[in-house]
Every structure is written in C-alpha cells, then in structure tokens.
Amino acid sequence: MLIPYRMPRLIEKFYPELIFRLPGNEKTVYLTFDDGPSEKVTTFVLNQLEKYHAVATFFLIGDKLNQHEGLVKRLISQGHRIGNHTYHHLNAWRTDPDTYWKNVQKTQAKLGKFSPAESPLFRPPYGKIRKKNIKRLHQNGFRIIMWSLLSFDFDPAYDPEKSLKKLKQSVRPGDIVVFHDSPKAFPSLQKILPPFLDFLFAEGYETRTL
C-alpha cells in the first residue's frame, strides 16, 4: 500500500487524541528516529546531529536496550530524548491489548532507568494502534506521538534522492519528521539525513525534542 510522505489530514481528524505535529509559526521541526538503538546506525545519527548541535527524539525498542546502554546514555548526554516503541516492535492490529500493554510496560521499566523524571512518550510501531491501546496509554500518562512527515528511509523501493527532494519541498514549521536508526534503513538514511540537515539549517530552522 502506498503511504504518502505527508500524513493525510483525514487520519489526523480521525485520531484527534494523537499528536501528529505541534502548533506554532516558528521555524521549528521535531526530528524523530525509530527502531533503535543500533551501534553502527545510531552512532552515525548522533554524529550527524552533533555537527549541527541538533536534537531529536529516539523511539527505542526494549529488547535492544541491554546491548546498547552506553549508546542510550550518550544520546541523553547530547540533549536528545527517548521514547517507547514497545519491547518487540509489535503490530497493535495483530496483538491483543493486554499483551501489547505488557510489552509497553516492560520497555518503560528499562527506559525509566535512563530518564526517570520525564513524562513518557510512545510511538506505535508501523503507526498502527487501536482505540483500546490509546485509552490505556493515556490513562497511564503517555503522550502518543505520530508524525506529519515520513522520510521512507526504511523502504528500499523508495529512491532516497526522491525522498530527500520530497522532504525539502514538504517540511513546514511544527512538523514531526520520522527517520529510522536501523540497519535496514541505513543505506537510505545515509543519503537523506546529512543533506536534509544541511537544508534545514540553511533555511533557518531549529530542532527541538518532543
């Protein structure tokens, strides 16, 4: 199924309880990275962000955290923020709500060791979530973060040069932009992220965490 680079407004209206972008006219964007941490790819991302003094929010998979604690500590020390992306990258449409919630809790227990004072952020893998999941997450204080702009770095069928061009044409103040710090996405990410950062800062944008 073809998914557009920009999130359709119809979906935003159908899920008003989810966060797709942030209001405001300032030239601010919110860079996010899903599916990490990964030693090689997350390190690459952190090095790129550091060049520009840029900050981002990383939605981490729980079962990868034990292997990469040093990497998580580094990203926090550089001013980035971490969020929950479930423990096993679960598809909510194929998982019963109780199992899904336990997976989220297990991840949050690990994330809390790194940043216990922050209010929890959650992004559903694949962008798929049920109303029951939303209700339970909200009842437990989570902000559910979606996106307004998708880079398609994860899909080798998409030409990274085309994706970069689309991002440059489409980005607007308040956008939440999705990248992936995963080995699968790395070939495209390397071609998209550095020139996109060049573009953002040349155009006077700043980055913030969620």
Steps between C-alpha positions, in 0.01 A plus 500: 500500500632841407537732798544872428799693630268739683243356739150545354286749689215249505701267724588787732130585532409136569755481784484841671648350819832429327776753434589537131668840505543790740341842454690821447644721231862484612735317264530199726498132404497189716731228368422148618673166454330161537614139548835554676731490665747351255873537562601599148191689389415686820864604532486638146183694583644643821814611318294674232278676754802607703647683200200733499434510874164350402278300736254220432269249666583129475224240531685192623421128487522342844681179414789699347568707811712250695750477214535876455481669840807712426341626181181599681701685763686683226186616321354630826826678584480675160159641586280254313185343639389137508158345450333159503459293180390175675732218602466286187386751235143374523226565250199611708256379235633145542554498878240479774489817716619333824807349335571832332477691826734259681749548217480877543540472879805277467667755274406794722658332802830494311467853365429630848851407608640752252255790538267438796375857532358543149135447415480194274477520123373219280499435128317192367706285263378521140283793609228246585300526820155413633264722698540264798877548489460877483268508799732289716810695405331831579372368831861429592634841406647429155503755219453311173717646226430437135649713219415747229789421264647161411847455346451148359858417591380155612375394156762414234232535234508878553780695333680693777562792266128525434427473873747779578341722237153430642614581853650831390185593309261394774653598833312766697530653848377259767557186296591172670731319258566124516831331427624155608832419667489135395731292277218456247462876460870585508573497123229762437547686827863576415386668179205690646589620850822702447370709206163545671676640807700728269175619347319558830769716652565689175128586502515625859327210673581383849437158653338413831418183690139401562 
